[in-house]
Amino acid sequence: MSGSALHVMFIDDDELMLKAAGRMLRRLRPDWHFTLVNDPQCWQEAAAEVDHQPELIISDLLMPNLQGDELLKQASQIYPDSIRALITGDTSKEASVLLNSSVHFMLPKPFSEEDFVHVLNSAERLKQMPFSTACRAKLAEIEDLPVLPRTILQIRQCILRPEASIQDVSDLVNREPPLAARLVQLANSAYLGFQVRTSSLTESIRRLGLAMVEAVANIMLTQKSFKQLDPLIHQQIVNRYLNAAEKSKALSERLHLPTREQEKIYLMTLFCSIGELVLLEKGAAPDQLEEFYSFECGYKDSLVICSYILILWGYSVDMAESILRIGREQDLSGKNIDSQVLLLAMRWMESETSNSMETFLRSLPEQNKNVIESILADTP
């Protein structure tokens, strides 16, 4: 097995389902090693027969003698670095009970090729991240990480369909009234360059673009994952990052960055809220966001958690690594301009919150100061 190939275990007592899954997996990743097990009680022996420990373990839930959630709990103790996915016929009801540090993904039954592609990509990308073994073990121990909301998966799948329209996305968003209202509000933002007001959700989605809609949906719809965090605090944090995201979009436009880069920076800014929300949910104080777990030397805990979750959600290594770089450079002419623009937007937002705009502007290099002042001059 090559160094880039992963070892995947698939456990299901249904022989026909096991063979069908094996064929699909081997077609999707022909160079990977797949171990198929139909007796859940023998999964550890099967894993030990392969020199390379499994990076991804997928198990059906309902099996005799050993259920899938218990099997994955064993796997989390023996192979703490592994990614673990549970297949169940009722993801909606069981997700809150079964999702914990032992289970990273809930896959529907019957599953689709898209479901497997998402999990395989995430496992592959996570292996590429610059995390030490100790860091990966700490991340694997965290329970109840926010899962990608089903509505987001539906929006993603809708976007990928060639025949899909803006109206199709609008119909999905309409199922979440608070999200729909926030998108209309953003579509009237002066910072984002919109001068003519609209109350139409479809027009709002057209203005914002599908990438921005997906990002806003992500941070708003994950609220259900945070059971200990006061909903008011959650909303305040979301509002802060939405404010910062508007500023990052204005900055990237003023710097004449390509449209795709502007969208990436906007998404990155919003996604940074996830790391902060998770740490607060786990009991961190606001001044402990950098070293609450001490995941990885040189990286802030909130950014490590954020990048880890984004990989699990299926986002790119490039996006996750850009988030990790935040704060390392502040030169807008540097090669990592996405991380630098995001940091500048966050500092700008914080200066407004603390009424210290003049002090903030004086602290900036002349180039950065001129860019912000030009945006302020053009904003009503």
N, C-alpha and C positions, 0 to 999 in steps of 0.2 A: 504494500500500500504506500503510495507516494506521500511526501510530507504534507501536502496541501489537502489530501483526501481525509475525510472524516469517517469515523466508525459509528454507524447508526444501528440501534437495536429496535425491533418492532415486536411487541408481544400481544398476541391475541389467540384465544382458544378456538376461534372459528377458523378452521383450516382454509376454507374458500376465501374468506376476507383476508387472511394472512398472505395467501398467494397473490391475490389481486393487488394488495398494497405493495408487496415485494416487487411485482412487475412494474408498477408505476414508479416506485422509488428508484429502481435501477435504470429506468429510462430517463428519469430526471437527472440523476447523478451517476452515470455509468462507471466513473473511476472511484467511487466511494465503496466502502465495505459495509455490507448489510447483514446483520444477524437476525434471522426470523425465528421466533420462539412461540410454540403453541401451548406449552405447559408453563403457566406463570410461576409455579414453584421451582422451576429449573432455570430461571432466568440468570441467576448469579453464576451457575456452572457454565452456561452458554457464553456469558460475558468473559469468563476467565479463560476460555479456549482461544480467545483472540489476543495476540500480543499487545495490541493497541486498545486502551480503555475506551469505552463508548463516550462520544461527545454529545450525542443526542439519543434519548431514550423515549420511545413512543409506546404507550400502552392503552389497550381498551380498558374501560372501567369495569363492566360487568363480566367477571370471569369466576369459575368455580375455585374454591379453596383460598384464592388470594386475589382480592379486588385490585383494580388498577391504581387507585389512590394510595393503597397500602404499599403496593409494589414500588411506586415512585417515591414514597417516603423512605423505603429501604435504599433505593437508588441514590437519594439525596445524601444519605449518610456514608455510603460506600464510594460514590463518585460525586462529591459535592460540586465539582466544576461543570458537571453535565447540564445540558438543557433538557427539560423534561416536558412532555406533552401528553395530555390525557384525552382519549376519545370517548365521547359520551353522546347519547341520543338526545339529551335535554340540557343544552349548555346554559339556557337562561335561568332555570331554577337552581341548578347545582353549582353555578359558578361561584357564588358567594361562599358556599360551604366548602367546596373542593379546592379552590384556588388558595394556595399558601406557598411557603418557601419550597415545597416539594414539587409544585406544578407551575410551570411558566405559561403554558398554552392549554386552552380548551379547544379541541377540534370537534366539529359536528360529526354525527353518524347518521346517514352515510356521508363520508368525506368526499371532497373534490380535489382535483389536481391543484387548484389555486390554494387550497388549505395547506397542502404539503409544500408547495413552492414557498409559501410565506415562512413556514417553520424551517425548512432547509436553508433558505437565504439567511435567516436570523442566526442560525447556528454557525454558518460559514463566516458571517461578518463578525460575530462576537469573537471568534478565534483570531481575527485580524487586529482586534483592538489592543492598544499598548498597555494592557493590564498585567500585573504580576500574578503569580499563582496565589499569593496571600490575598491580594485584592479580589480576585475572582471568588475565592472561598468566602470572604466576608460578604460580597454581593449576593452569593447564593444562599446565605443564611437569612436574608431579610424576608420577612413574611409579608403577605398581602400587598405586594407591589401593584400599582394600578395596571389594569389590563386594558387593551385597546377596545373601546366601546364598540358594540355590534353596529351601531349606526355609522361609525367611521369606516368599518369594513365594507358596509353596504355602499357608502359614498365612494370609497376607493374603487370597488368593483364596477360601480356605475360609470366612473370617470374613464376606466380602462375599456369599456365597451365602445366600439367604433360608432355604433348607432345611437349612443346616449346623447341626450340634450341637456342644456341648462335647466329646462323645465323638470327633467327627471331628477336632477340633483335638488332642485327647489322642493319637489314633492317629498323627498327624504328629509330635508331640513325642517320642513313644516311640521314634522312629527315632534319636534323639540322646540316649542314656542319661545323659551328664553334665548335659545341659540338664534332663531330666526330674527328676533328683535335686536339682538346684538349685531348681527350682520348688517341689518338695515341701518343701524346707528353708525357703524364703521363706514358704510358706503356713502355717508354724508360728511365724512371727516375732511376738514380743511387741510390737515397735515398730509393726508393721502392724495390731495390735489383735486378733490371733487367739489365743484362750485355749484352745480345744479342739484337741488334736493330731489330725493326720490323716496317713496314709501313702498315701492314694489320689491318683494323679496327676489324675484327672478332678475330684475335689473340690478339689484344689489350684488347678487352672485356674479353676474356678468362683469360688473365694475371691479369687484375685488379679485376675481380669478379663482379657479378651483383650488389652487395650492393654498391660498390664504384662507379660503373657506374651510378646508380640511384642518389647517392649523388651529383656527379659532374653535372649531368643533372639538378638537382634541382636548384643549385645556378646559373647556366648559363642561364637557360631558363626562370627564373623569371624576367629577365631584363625588359621585356615588361610591368611589373607591376609598374615599377618606372618611372613615367612620368616627375617628376621634377628633378631627379638626372641626372647629366651629365653622358652619357654613358662611357666616359673615366674614370671618378671616379669610376663608377660601376665596370669596368674591373680591375682597380687597386686594389680595395678591394677584388674582386674575386681572383686575382692573389696572394694577400697576404695570404688569407686563404688556397688557394691550396698549397702554400709554407709551411704554418704551418701544413697542413694535412699530407704532405709528411714526415715532421719531427715527427709528432705524430705517424705515422705508423712505422718509423724507431725506435723510442723509445720503442713502445710497442713490436716490434719484439725482440729488444735487451733485454727486460725484460722477454722474453719468455712467454708472455701472450697468452692465447688461441686465435685461429684464429678469432672466433666470437667476442671476446673482441677487437682485433685489428681493425676489421671492424667497430665496434661500435664507437671506439675512432676516427677513420678517419672520419666517418659520422658526429659525434658531432663537430669536428673541422670545417668542411665545413659549417655545419648548423649555427654555431655561426655568420657567416657573415650576415645572414638574419636579425638578430636583429639590427646590425649596419646599414645595408642598409635602413631598414624601418625608423629608427630614423633620418638618414641624409635626407631621402625623406621628412620627416615631418618638416624639418627645424632645427634640432639639429646641433650644432657645434661639431667638433670632441672631444672637452673636456667636452661635455654634455651627453655622452653616458650612464653614470651611473645613472643620476638623472634628465633626461629631463622631464619625467612625474611623477617621484617619485611614481611608482606603488606600491611597496611593501617594507616595512622596511627590510633591511638586504640583499636585492637582487638588482643586477644591472638591470637597465631598459632594456638594450640591451638583457640580458639573459632572463628576464621575457617575453618580446615580442617574442623572439626566441622560447622559450618553448611553449608559447601559440599557435603560428602558427604551430609548429610541431604537436601539438595535433589535431588542425583543419585539418591538412594534413593526419592524420591517423597514426602518429607514436606513440610509446608506452609511457606510463607514466614513465617508467624506463629511457628512453632516455631523456625525458623532464626534469625530476628531476635531472639527472646527469649533465645536462647543468646548471641548477640553482645552483648547488653546486660548480661550478668553482670558484676558488680563496679562498675557505674556508679552504683548507688544502694544504700543499705542501710536505708532506711526502710520498715518493713513496712506502713505505711499508704499508700505510694505507689501510682501506677497500674500500675507494672511489677512487681507483687508476685511473679509467678512467678520472675523472675530473682533477686529479693532473697531469697526463701525458699531457692532453690537455693544461693546463695552462703552463707547462714547455715548450711545443712546441711553444706556442704563445710568450713566453718571449725569447726563442731562436731565433725565426724569427725576433722579434723586435730588438734584439741585432745586428743581421746581417745588418738590414736596417740602423741602426744608427752607424754602425762601432764601436760597443762597446762590442765585443765578449769577450775580456779579462776581462773586468769589470763584465760582466754577469757571466762568469765561476767562478770568485773569490767570487761572491755573493752566490753561490750554496752550499748546503750541499755536503759533499765529495761523497756520493753515487750518487747523481744526476750529479755531475761534471764528475765522472768517466764514467758514461753511455754515456754522450754526447761526451766526448773525444774519447771513443772507436769507436763511430759511425763516427766521423770526420776522424779518422785514416784510416777507411776502405772505405771512400768515395773518388772516384777519383776526 
